[in-house]
Amino acid sequence: MPSYKPKDVLKKGIKAFAKTFEEEYRSPLASQRRTLRQLMRQAGHTAFGQHYRFSKFIERKDLIEAFQSEVPFHDYDKIFREWWHRLLEGEPDVCWKGKVQYFGLSSGTTGASSKYIPVTSEMTKSMRLAGLRMFACLPKYKLPANLYLKKWLMIGGSASLENRGEYFVGDLSGINSRNPPLWIRPYFKPGRDIVFLKDWDQRMKRIAEHAKEWDISIVTGIPSWVQLAFEYVIDYHGVDTIHDIWPNLTVFVTGGTAFEPYRKSLRKITKKELIYQDSYLASEGFIAYQSRPETHAMKLVLSNGIFYEFIPFNDDNFDDDGNILPGAKAITVAEVEEGVDYALLITTCAGAWRYLIGDTIKFKDKERLELVITGRTKHFLSVCGEHLSVDNMNQGIKKMEDELDVAIGEFVVHAIKSGNHFAHRWYLGSDEQLDAGQIATTLDKHLKELNDDYRTERSAMLGEPEVVIIPCSWFVDWQREFGKMNGQSKIPRVIKKEKLNQWNTFINAKMSGS
């Protein structure tokens, strides 16, 4: 009988698994209609399902149209106020069958300072299946077979959750790392004893202490936190790059925020270019992942407990503050067009119904259903009609970095009054001696190339951008000061309202040395 090596069996099994999901993409709308019907059946007896009379139209051929006409849009504040607050009181069968045991505590970059996102057992299974589907795409990157059997490092929140009596609260990454899927446990690092530590610095210290014992080939996490972890390990061992500790580190599965602003700064602490595989995993669900190396766009996950709708993100559907307008119309996956910004609505197996997740996306390839995240519905700058998105900002920063051969670790931007006009003030993180004026001019040039509205307003009501260079460590200090040192929080690219006041107070104190 032939003998099989474990690494070869694993690789062949991955390829076979990947083929099982090809059928659903041949008819995405039919797949999505089945998903919606399944969700409604499972929630038909809940308070939400009875209120909106799911039983009256669940078997109709025009199910999606009926669903859209009967069930209203919800943002977080609306669904929490009307429904989800009952979950925190331990009430079962509110928006999904049974009681909700876990809540992902969102970092709350917009709206409420803290958001309690229900994480049901069905959603946990959905996320794990999507993660497995993403993993099944790795053979396309032509990796050596032995890399699959090395260790995988997951950088995220603490698995030590807060017990509120009726439920547990914590970061989504912490909830997921409490009980990793069986297939990944042999490779999972830093291990359960470390992920249960509450304090970020303690977790990093333990990771650094054990780093040389692990042969890491794959790392996952939000780019800023992974970079911080790499820097901690490098400093602890007194080496130059992370590859001096983990020479087989090859793949970085990234997500949570756009990766490109971190590429140059990460390249400085690695000996070789990593393979970056992007993912779109939100507290509300695992939405998309990069399925092939030829693109950085991510494939929408179908038939996995999420029904998607898309609202064109324009002045017809949203006001200047990013709030959805009455009469806004959502379309299905069959109606989307390439190159259009959409606000994403999801209906999920965690009891989110026509939920405005807060992200804007754009399809790069309609046939493959590949998309990129372009920003947030409330994270953009348009004080005088410039409509500058986070995607524009990320691309502008990257083009400026490439032209000037500089690396920017983090950035935030906000609007200021400039005489009788307005301007944008950028805070860029760098530990190098940079020419702020040259950076402002170069960034401005590229933003004009990327955004016609920005170019138009720069000749009218929008003044020249201001650039302030600050140490990269200040962004970490900002998160630490406001209790966001958790491996999960993200720096908001656009700062407005009360967060702007906090930021200005923080920056003024830093600059005065107090």
PAGUTOR-61332 format. One line per field, with one value per residue (C-alpha): residue number from 1; residue in one letter; x negated, y negated, z. Coordinates in nm, 2 decimals, always signed. Layout:
BEGIN
n	(NUM, ...) $
res	(a, ...) $
px	(X, ...) $
py	(Y, ...) $
pz	(Z, ...) $
This chain:
BEGIN
n	(1, 2, 3, 4, 5, 6, 7, 8, 9, 10, 11, 12, 13, 14, 15, 16, 17, 18, 19, 20, 21, 22, 23, 24, 25, 26, 27, 28, 29, 30, 31, 32, 33, 34, 35, 36, 37, 38, 39, 40, 41, 42, 43, 44, 45, 46, 47, 48, 49, 50, 51, 52, 53, 54, 55, 56, 57, 58, 59, 60, 61, 62, 63, 64, 65, 66, 67, 68, 69, 70, 71, 72, 73, 74, 75, 76, 77, 78, 79, 80, 81, 82, 83, 84, 85, 86, 87, 88, 89, 90, 91, 92, 93, 94, 95, 96, 97, 98, 99, 100, 101, 102, 103, 104, 105, 106, 107, 108, 109, 110, 111, 112, 113, 114, 115, 116, 117, 118, 119, 120, 121, 122, 123, 124, 125, 126, 127, 128, 129, 130, 131, 132, 133, 134, 135, 136, 137, 138, 139, 140, 141, 142, 143, 144, 145, 146, 147, 148, 149, 150, 151, 152, 153, 154, 155, 156, 157, 158, 159, 160, 161, 162, 163, 164, 165, 166, 167, 168, 169, 170, 171, 172, 173, 174, 175, 176, 177, 178, 179, 180, 181, 182, 183, 184, 185, 186, 187, 188, 189, 190, 191, 192, 193, 194, 195, 196, 197, 198, 199, 200, 201, 202, 203, 204, 205, 206, 207, 208, 209, 210, 211, 212, 213, 214, 215, 216, 217, 218, 219, 220, 221, 222, 223, 224, 225, 226, 227, 228, 229, 230, 231, 232, 233, 234, 235, 236, 237, 238, 239, 240, 241, 242, 243, 244, 245, 246, 247, 248, 249, 250, 251, 252, 253, 254, 255, 256, 257, 258, 259, 260, 261, 262, 263, 264, 265, 266, 267, 268, 269, 270, 271, 272, 273, 274, 275, 276, 277, 278, 279, 280, 281, 282, 283, 284, 285, 286, 287, 288, 289, 290, 291, 292, 293, 294, 295, 296, 297, 298, 299, 300, 301, 302, 303, 304, 305, 306, 307, 308, 309, 310, 311, 312, 313, 314, 315, 316, 317, 318, 319, 320, 321, 322, 323, 324, 325, 326, 327, 328, 329, 330, 331, 332, 333, 334, 335, 336, 337, 338, 339, 340, 341, 342, 343, 344, 345, 346, 347, 348, 349, 350, 351, 352, 353, 354, 355, 356, 357, 358, 359, 360, 361, 362, 363, 364, 365, 366, 367, 368, 369, 370, 371, 372, 373, 374, 375, 376, 377, 378, 379, 380, 381, 382, 383, 384, 385, 386, 387, 388, 389, 390, 391, 392, 393, 394, 395, 396, 397, 398, 399, 400, 401, 402, 403, 404, 405, 406, 407, 408, 409, 410, 411, 412, 413, 414, 415, 416, 417, 418, 419, 420, 421, 422, 423, 424, 425, 426, 427, 428, 429, 430, 431, 432, 433, 434, 435, 436, 437, 438, 439, 440, 441, 442, 443, 444, 445, 446, 447, 448, 449, 450, 451, 452, 453, 454, 455, 456, 457, 458, 459, 460, 461, 462, 463, 464, 465, 466, 467, 468, 469, 470, 471, 472, 473, 474, 475, 476, 477, 478, 479, 480, 481, 482, 483, 484, 485, 486, 487, 488, 489, 490, 491, 492, 493, 494, 495, 496, 497, 498, 499, 500, 501, 502, 503, 504, 505, 506, 507, 508, 509, 510, 511, 512, 513, 514) $
res	(m, p, s, y, k, p, k, d, v, l, k, k, g, i, k, a, f, a, k, t, f, e, e, e, y, r, s, p, l, a, s, q, r, r, t, l, r, q, l, m, r, q, a, g, h, t, a, f, g, q, h, y, r, f, s, k, f, i, e, r, k, d, l, i, e, a, f, q, s, e, v, p, f, h, d, y, d, k, i, f, r, e, w, w, h, r, l, l, e, g, e, p, d, v, c, w, k, g, k, v, q, y, f, g, l, s, s, g, t, t, g, a, s, s, k, y, i, p, v, t, s, e, m, t, k, s, m, r, l, a, g, l, r, m, f, a, c, l, p, k, y, k, l, p, a, n, l, y, l, k, k, w, l, m, i, g, g, s, a, s, l, e, n, r, g, e, y, f, v, g, d, l, s, g, i, n, s, r, n, p, p, l, w, i, r, p, y, f, k, p, g, r, d, i, v, f, l, k, d, w, d, q, r, m, k, r, i, a, e, h, a, k, e, w, d, i, s, i, v, t, g, i, p, s, w, v, q, l, a, f, e, y, v, i, d, y, h, g, v, d, t, i, h, d, i, w, p, n, l, t, v, f, v, t, g, g, t, a, f, e, p, y, r, k, s, l, r, k, i, t, k, k, e, l, i, y, q, d, s, y, l, a, s, e, g, f, i, a, y, q, s, r, p, e, t, h, a, m, k, l, v, l, s, n, g, i, f, y, e, f, i, p, f, n, d, d, n, f, d, d, d, g, n, i, l, p, g, a, k, a, i, t, v, a, e, v, e, e, g, v, d, y, a, l, l, i, t, t, c, a, g, a, w, r, y, l, i, g, d, t, i, k, f, k, d, k, e, r, l, e, l, v, i, t, g, r, t, k, h, f, l, s, v, c, g, e, h, l, s, v, d, n, m, n, q, g, i, k, k, m, e, d, e, l, d, v, a, i, g, e, f, v, v, h, a, i, k, s, g, n, h, f, a, h, r, w, y, l, g, s, d, e, q, l, d, a, g, q, i, a, t, t, l, d, k, h, l, k, e, l, n, d, d, y, r, t, e, r, s, a, m, l, g, e, p, e, v, v, i, i, p, c, s, w, f, v, d, w, q, r, e, f, g, k, m, n, g, q, s, k, i, p, r, v, i, k, k, e, k, l, n, q, w, n, t, f, i, n, a, k, m, s, g, s) $
px	(+0.00, -0.12, -0.24, -0.12, -0.29, -0.07, -0.16, -0.06, +0.27, +0.35, +0.27, +0.49, +0.77, +0.76, +0.79, +1.09, +1.26, +1.22, +1.41, +1.72, +1.81, +1.78, +2.14, +2.30, +2.12, +2.29, +2.62, +2.54, +2.90, +3.05, +2.79, +2.88, +3.25, +3.20, +3.00, +3.26, +3.54, +3.33, +3.27, +3.64, +3.74, +3.50, +3.62, +3.99, +4.10, +3.89, +4.04, +3.88, +4.01, +4.37, +4.37, +4.28, +4.50, +4.24, +4.49, +4.70, +4.45, +4.17, +4.28, +4.34, +4.14, +4.07, +3.93, +3.66, +3.89, +4.14, +3.87, +3.75, +4.09, +4.19, +3.87, +3.71, +3.34, +3.16, +2.84, +2.69, +2.88, +3.21, +3.19, +3.04, +3.31, +3.59, +3.47, +3.12, +3.14, +3.37, +3.09, +2.89, +3.17, +3.14, +3.46, +3.46, +3.60, +3.58, +3.42, +3.27, +3.37, +3.26, +3.05, +2.74, +2.45, +2.17, +2.15, +1.86, +1.78, +1.71, +1.45, +1.72, +1.54, +1.87, +2.20, +2.21, +1.88, +1.95, +2.15, +2.28, +2.29, +2.46, +2.25, +2.47, +2.34, +2.46, +2.25, +1.95, +1.99, +2.04, +1.72, +1.52, +1.65, +1.55, +1.21, +1.17, +1.28, +1.02, +0.75, +0.85, +0.73, +0.37, +0.26, +0.31, +0.02, -0.21, -0.34, -0.58, -0.36, -0.56, -0.44, -0.09, -0.21, -0.41, -0.27, -0.02, -0.03, +0.30, +0.27, +0.60, +0.80, +0.80, +1.00, +1.07, +1.43, +1.63, +1.91, +2.23, +2.44, +2.67, +2.39, +2.02, +1.87, +1.53, +1.35, +1.46, +1.11, +1.11, +1.45, +1.32, +0.99, +1.15, +1.22, +1.03, +1.17, +1.04, +0.85, +0.64, +0.56, +0.24, +0.10, +0.25, +0.02, -0.02, +0.19, +0.48, +0.28, +0.15, +0.47, +0.66, +0.43, +0.63, +0.35, +0.20, -0.15, -0.15, -0.04, -0.32, -0.58, -0.47, -0.47, -0.82, -0.95, -0.83, -0.89, -1.21, -1.03, -0.77, -0.83, -0.57, -0.48, -0.15, -0.03, +0.32, +0.45, +0.51, +0.20, +0.12, +0.14, -0.06, -0.33, -0.33, -0.37, -0.66, -0.84, -0.79, -0.95, -1.23, -1.32, -1.29, -1.55, -1.77, -1.74, -1.69, -1.38, -1.11, -1.26, -1.56, -1.32, -1.08, -1.27, -0.97, -0.72, -0.56, -0.19, -0.02, +0.36, +0.47, +0.80, +0.99, +0.85, +0.68, +0.34, +0.16, +0.07, -0.13, -0.32, -0.63, -0.67, -0.63, -0.88, -1.14, -1.11, -1.11, -1.38, -1.16, -0.83, -0.54, -0.24, +0.06, +0.40, +0.68, +1.00, +1.32, +1.41, +1.64, +1.80, +2.12, +1.99, +1.72, +1.81, +1.53, +1.17, +0.90, +0.92, +0.64, +0.30, +0.37, +0.58, +0.61, +0.99, +1.19, +1.45, +1.79, +1.89, +2.22, +2.44, +2.30, +2.57, +2.55, +2.79, +2.64, +2.80, +2.63, +2.73, +2.54, +2.35, +2.45, +2.64, +2.97, +2.95, +2.73, +2.71, +2.38, +2.33, +2.36, +2.71, +2.94, +3.23, +3.60, +3.67, +3.32, +3.34, +3.13, +3.03, +2.93, +2.60, +2.74, +2.78, +2.44, +2.21, +1.83, +1.67, +1.97, +1.95, +2.22, +2.31, +2.35, +2.66, +2.65, +2.91, +2.75, +2.77, +2.69, +3.02, +2.91, +3.19, +3.12, +2.84, +2.63, +2.29, +2.13, +1.88, +1.87, +1.75, +1.68, +1.69, +1.38, +1.49, +1.87, +1.84, +1.62, +1.80, +1.47, +1.48, +1.27, +1.36, +1.36, +1.44, +1.71, +2.05, +1.96, +1.58, +1.52, +1.44, +1.68, +1.69, +1.74, +1.83, +1.49, +1.63, +1.29, +1.32, +1.09, +1.00, +0.89, +0.68, +0.52, +0.43, +0.31, +0.08, -0.06, -0.13, -0.30, -0.51, -0.62, -0.71, -0.91, -1.04, -0.91, -0.71, -0.40, -0.30, +0.04, +0.25, +0.56, +0.72, +0.98, +1.13, +1.02, +1.13, +0.88, +0.97, +1.30, +1.24, +1.17, +0.87, +0.77, +0.51, +0.32, +0.13, -0.12, -0.31, -0.68, -1.00, -1.21, -1.30, -1.05, -0.97, -0.60, -0.56, -0.69, -0.47, -0.16, -0.23, -0.28, +0.02, +0.24, +0.13, +0.22, +0.55, +0.64, +0.56, +0.77, +1.08, +1.24, +1.45, +1.15, +0.96, +1.26, +1.30, +0.92, +0.97, +1.26, +1.35, +1.08, +0.74, +0.40, +0.37, +0.17, -0.06, -0.19, -0.45, -0.42, -0.60, -0.44, -0.43, -0.18, +0.09, +0.02, +0.03, +0.37, +0.51, +0.36, +0.51, +0.86, +0.85, +0.80, +0.49, +0.65, +0.52, +0.86, +0.92, +0.85, +0.73, +1.02, +0.88, +1.13, +1.18, +1.50, +1.70, +1.63, +1.34, +1.18, +1.19, +1.03, +0.76, +0.68, +0.65, +0.42, +0.20, +0.17, +0.06, -0.20, -0.34, -0.37, -0.54, -0.28) $
py	(+0.00, -0.35, -0.56, -0.92, -1.20, -1.41, -1.73, -1.58, -1.44, -1.78, -1.97, -1.74, -1.76, -2.14, -2.14, -1.89, -2.10, -2.42, -2.26, -2.20, -2.57, -2.64, -2.55, -2.84, -3.10, -2.98, -3.13, -3.38, -3.51, -3.17, -3.09, -3.41, -3.35, -3.01, -3.17, -3.43, -3.16, -2.95, -3.25, -3.34, -2.98, -2.96, -3.29, -3.26, -3.19, -3.47, -3.81, -3.97, -3.71, -3.72, -4.11, -4.12, -3.82, -3.60, -3.32, -3.53, -3.55, -3.31, -3.07, -3.34, -3.32, -3.69, -3.64, -3.90, -4.17, -4.09, -4.09, -4.43, -4.58, -4.44, -4.47, -4.81, -4.91, -4.90, -5.06, -4.96, -5.22, -5.13, -4.75, -4.78, -5.02, -4.82, -4.46, -4.38, -4.54, -4.25, -4.01, -4.17, -4.09, -3.72, -3.70, -3.42, -3.41, -3.79, -3.81, -3.46, -3.13, -3.07, -3.28, -3.47, -3.37, -3.58, -3.94, -4.09, -4.43, -4.65, -4.92, -5.17, -5.40, -5.56, -5.61, -5.45, -5.42, -5.05, -4.82, -4.48, -4.26, -3.92, -3.62, -3.30, -2.94, -2.95, -3.26, -3.10, -2.80, -3.04, -3.22, -2.90, -2.76, -3.09, -3.07, -2.71, -2.82, -3.09, -2.85, -2.62, -2.89, -2.88, -2.61, -2.88, -3.06, -2.76, -2.73, -2.45, -2.17, -2.16, -2.51, -2.39, -2.18, -2.45, -2.69, -2.97, -3.27, -3.46, -3.82, -3.94, -4.02, -3.84, -3.52, -3.61, -3.74, -3.94, -3.74, -3.95, -3.67, -3.61, -3.64, -3.69, -4.01, -4.05, -4.11, -3.89, -3.75, -3.66, -3.48, -3.28, -3.20, -3.05, -2.73, -2.71, -2.47, -2.12, -2.12, -2.42, -2.33, -2.14, -2.45, -2.72, -2.97, -3.15, -2.88, -2.89, -2.98, -3.30, -3.41, -3.41, -3.68, -4.00, -4.25, -4.32, -4.38, -4.06, -3.86, -4.02, -3.94, -3.58, -3.56, -3.71, -3.47, -3.16, -3.30, -3.10, -2.78, -2.82, -2.76, -3.02, -3.01, -3.19, -3.49, -3.64, -3.97, -4.34, -4.49, -4.75, -4.50, -4.24, -4.50, -4.60, -4.23, -4.18, -4.49, -4.37, -4.03, -4.19, -4.43, -4.15, -3.93, -4.22, -4.11, -4.31, -4.15, -3.91, -3.65, -3.63, -3.46, -3.29, -3.22, -3.02, -3.30, -3.33, -3.42, -3.71, -3.68, -4.03, -4.21, -4.46, -4.76, -4.84, -4.68, -4.90, -5.18, -4.93, -4.75, -4.98, -4.99, -4.61, -4.56, -4.73, -4.46, -4.15, -4.00, -3.88, -4.00, -3.81, -3.68, -3.89, -3.73, -3.98, -3.91, -4.09, -3.96, -4.19, -4.14, -4.08, -3.81, -3.68, -3.85, -3.80, -3.68, -3.70, -3.38, -3.41, -3.58, -3.77, -4.04, -4.20, -4.21, -3.96, -3.71, -3.75, -3.45, -3.29, -3.02, -3.07, -3.23, -3.59, -3.75, -4.07, -4.38, -4.69, -5.06, -5.29, -5.53, -5.86, -6.18, -6.02, -5.76, -5.92, -6.26, -6.46, -6.28, -5.93, -5.86, -5.67, -5.87, -5.77, -5.60, -5.46, -5.15, -4.84, -4.60, -4.23, -4.06, -4.01, -4.39, -4.52, -4.70, -4.73, -5.05, -5.17, -5.25, -5.06, -5.07, -4.71, -4.56, -4.22, -3.98, -3.71, -3.39, -3.61, -3.81, -4.11, -4.21, -4.44, -4.57, -4.87, -4.74, -5.08, -4.98, -5.09, -4.84, -4.84, -4.54, -4.50, -4.18, -4.12, -3.77, -3.65, -3.87, -4.02, -4.34, -4.59, -4.79, -5.16, -5.31, -5.37, -5.54, -5.79, -5.80, -6.03, -6.40, -6.62, -6.96, -7.14, -6.86, -6.69, -6.34, -6.21, -5.84, -5.63, -5.44, -5.76, -5.84, -5.50, -5.52, -5.87, -5.78, -5.48, -5.68, -5.95, -5.69, -5.54, -5.87, -6.00, -5.66, -5.71, -5.49, -5.61, -5.38, -5.53, -5.84, -6.03, -6.33, -6.59, -6.91, -7.25, -7.61, -7.79, -8.16, -8.18, -7.83, -7.48, -7.25, -6.90, -6.84, -6.52, -6.36, -6.11, -5.86, -5.83, -5.81, -5.96, -6.32, -6.41, -6.73, -6.79, -7.05, -6.82, -6.54, -6.77, -6.88, -6.53, -6.39, -6.67, -6.60, -6.23, -6.30, -6.53, -6.25, -6.00, -6.21, -6.46, -6.62, -6.68, -6.84, -7.07, -7.18, -7.24, -7.52, -7.66, -7.62, -7.37, -7.50, -7.33, -7.03, -7.06, -6.78, -6.72, -6.45, -6.27, -5.96, -5.63, -5.56, -5.84, -5.63, -5.35, -5.59, -5.72, -5.37, -5.30, -5.62, -5.53, -5.16, -5.03, -4.82, -4.49, -4.37, -4.44, -4.82, -5.03, -5.38, -5.58, -5.74, -6.03, -6.20, -6.40, -6.55, -6.43, -6.21, -6.52, -6.70, -6.41, -6.38, -6.76, -6.75, -6.44, -6.59, -6.92, -6.75, -6.54, -6.84, -7.04, -6.74, -6.71) $
pz	(+0.00, -0.07, +0.22, +0.27, +0.45, +0.68, +0.50, +0.16, +0.30, +0.45, +0.13, -0.08, +0.17, +0.15, -0.23, -0.21, +0.05, -0.16, -0.45, -0.25, -0.25, -0.62, -0.70, -0.50, -0.71, -1.03, -0.91, -0.63, -0.61, -0.57, -0.30, -0.12, -0.15, +0.02, +0.29, +0.36, +0.37, +0.61, +0.84, +0.85, +0.92, +1.22, +1.35, +1.26, +1.62, +1.77, +1.89, +1.58, +1.34, +1.48, +1.48, +1.11, +1.03, +0.87, +0.83, +0.60, +0.32, +0.39, +0.11, -0.15, -0.48, -0.44, -0.09, -0.11, -0.24, +0.03, +0.30, +0.19, +0.19, +0.54, +0.74, +0.79, +0.79, +1.13, +1.24, +1.58, +1.78, +1.63, +1.67, +2.02, +2.13, +1.99, +2.03, +2.14, +2.48, +2.58, +2.51, +2.79, +3.03, +2.94, +2.74, +2.48, +2.13, +2.07, +1.73, +1.71, +1.86, +2.22, +2.45, +2.35, +2.57, +2.42, +2.31, +2.11, +2.26, +1.96, +1.98, +1.89, +1.64, +1.56, +1.74, +2.08, +2.28, +2.32, +2.11, +2.23, +1.92, +1.98, +1.89, +1.87, +1.84, +1.48, +1.41, +1.57, +1.33, +1.04, +1.12, +1.16, +0.83, +0.65, +0.81, +0.69, +0.34, +0.35, +0.46, +0.17, -0.07, +0.05, -0.20, -0.47, -0.32, -0.40, -0.05, +0.06, +0.20, +0.53, +0.61, +0.68, +0.97, +1.15, +1.41, +1.36, +1.57, +1.64, +1.77, +1.91, +2.22, +2.55, +2.58, +2.94, +2.91, +3.16, +3.32, +3.34, +3.49, +3.20, +2.93, +2.87, +2.71, +2.53, +2.21, +1.92, +1.87, +2.24, +2.21, +1.91, +2.07, +2.38, +2.19, +1.87, +1.60, +1.64, +1.31, +1.41, +1.78, +1.71, +1.54, +1.75, +1.93, +2.17, +2.34, +2.58, +2.89, +2.72, +2.54, +2.87, +3.01, +3.03, +3.01, +2.66, +2.79, +2.99, +2.68, +2.48, +2.74, +2.75, +2.37, +2.36, +2.63, +2.43, +2.08, +2.01, +2.10, +1.82, +1.45, +1.33, +0.96, +0.96, +1.17, +1.18, +1.33, +1.27, +1.11, +1.37, +1.66, +1.47, +1.39, +1.76, +1.86, +1.61, +1.75, +2.11, +2.02, +1.82, +2.11, +2.37, +2.19, +2.06, +1.69, +1.38, +1.22, +1.31, +1.07, +1.30, +1.54, +1.30, +0.98, +0.83, +0.88, +0.53, +0.55, +0.72, +0.73, +0.79, +0.85, +1.06, +0.87, +0.54, +0.52, +0.27, +0.51, +0.71, +0.43, +0.43, +0.81, +0.83, +0.56, +0.78, +1.04, +0.81, +0.60, +0.32, +0.18, +0.34, +0.16, +0.27, +0.26, +0.34, +0.53, +0.62, +0.96, +1.15, +1.49, +1.31, +1.08, +0.84, +0.52, +0.27, +0.22, -0.04, -0.23, -0.48, -0.51, -0.83, -0.65, -0.31, -0.34, -0.13, -0.23, -0.07, +0.14, +0.03, +0.18, +0.53, +0.74, +0.61, +0.36, +0.19, +0.06, -0.09, -0.08, -0.32, -0.09, -0.25, -0.17, -0.27, +0.01, +0.28, +0.44, +0.50, +0.84, +0.68, +0.81, +0.58, +0.43, +0.42, +0.08, +0.03, -0.18, -0.13, -0.41, -0.41, -0.50, -0.85, -0.91, -0.79, -1.03, -1.03, -0.92, -0.71, -0.34, -0.14, +0.22, +0.33, +0.50, +0.65, +0.79, +1.00, +1.21, +1.51, +1.49, +1.29, +1.04, +0.75, +0.97, +0.85, +0.94, +0.89, +0.62, +0.26, -0.01, -0.38, -0.61, -0.82, -1.00, -1.02, -1.17, -0.89, -0.63, -0.52, -0.32, -0.13, +0.18, +0.09, +0.43, +0.68, +0.63, +0.90, +0.85, +0.56, +0.51, +0.32, +0.49, +0.16, -0.08, -0.13, -0.04, +0.06, +0.16, +0.38, +0.07, -0.10, +0.21, +0.22, -0.15, -0.12, +0.17, -0.02, -0.33, -0.12, +0.06, -0.27, -0.43, -0.13, -0.01, +0.34, +0.58, +0.77, +1.06, +1.14, +1.05, +1.15, +0.98, +1.07, +0.93, +1.05, +0.98, +0.77, +0.74, +0.55, +0.41, +0.54, +0.54, +0.64, +0.92, +0.90, +1.19, +1.04, +1.26, +1.18, +1.38, +1.10, +1.03, +0.76, +0.57, +0.66, +0.39, +0.12, +0.24, +0.25, -0.11, -0.24, -0.06, -0.18, -0.54, -0.52, -0.35, -0.64, -0.88, -0.69, -0.62, -0.87, -0.60, -0.38, -0.68, -0.75, -0.39, -0.36, -0.61, -0.42, -0.05, +0.06, +0.16, +0.14, +0.38, +0.70, +0.80, +1.16, +1.21, +1.55, +1.69, +1.61, +1.98, +2.04, +1.86, +2.10, +2.40, +2.27, +2.27, +2.61, +2.76, +2.66, +2.75, +2.40, +2.45, +2.36, +2.03, +1.87, +1.86, +1.55, +1.51, +1.36, +1.04, +1.05, +1.39, +1.45, +1.73, +2.08, +1.97, +1.81, +2.14, +2.31, +2.04, +2.06, +2.44, +2.41, +2.14, +2.31, +2.63, +2.44, +2.26, +2.58, +2.75, +3.02) $
